[in-house]
Amino acid sequence: MNRLLPASLLLLALSALLLTPRTALAQDTEAERPYDEVHAFEREFTLAAYATGHAGSYLAAGMGGRIRWEPFDDLPLGLEAYLEATIVDWPGEGFRHDYPNGFNLYVPLRVDDVRVRPFLGFCDILSFVEPAQEGAPRADDVLFGAHVGVGAEVAVHSMASLFVDLQLNGYAGHDRTAANWTGGVEEELTFFWNLQLNVGGQFHAGR
């Protein structure tokens, strides 16, 4: 009986190890690593700031920010939301400032310290035209659209990375350039498009 006891204990230990889910083992291993040794691309949350430029139906440039969440350990899928502030090259008199915002679903494909990130999403633009003439009516609008793109990222620290994104945007809104008068807003929807380039940095947090 005494000889069988060590063998029984060994069998019980092996059984417990085999029955332990792989995800639980991975989480235990992750928890053992020091926080600053977790790779940037393995962290759950990301904050980013970037410069942005738009060219197509109109020219625009400005700044943006976004927050990202990658909740799955075994599934390469993430969600991000963003907000931008841009100044538009306006053909008529007045001053146009736009605020694109929306969200993306993306698939991060990683090779060591580099990731490629195909994405698609939906967005809208809060667009405001300030008339040059005192007392003239404003010409504000909300544009709705969708976009597709691809991004490239390189980790430069366990909590930081640099990135560049290229995306194609399509919007439906109202034309406000009739007769170059900022107070004119067409009733029918018009299609607008542009190519967008984002360049910036990211801060990664969580495990």
URRA-V676520 format. One line per field, one symbol per residue. phi: phi as a letter, one per 20 degrees, with the letter a starting at -180 (. if undefined). Layout:
# URRA-V676520
phi = ???
This chain:
# URRA-V676520
phi = .fffffffffffffffffefgffffffffffffggfeffgfeeecbdccbecccbqfbdbbrcbbbccccedfdcfbbcccbbcccddfefefocdcdcfbrbcdbdeddcleccdcfbbacbbcedcdeffefnfffcebcddabbcabccccfdafcbbdbbccbddccdbdfcdglldfeecfeefcecbaecddcaccddbnd
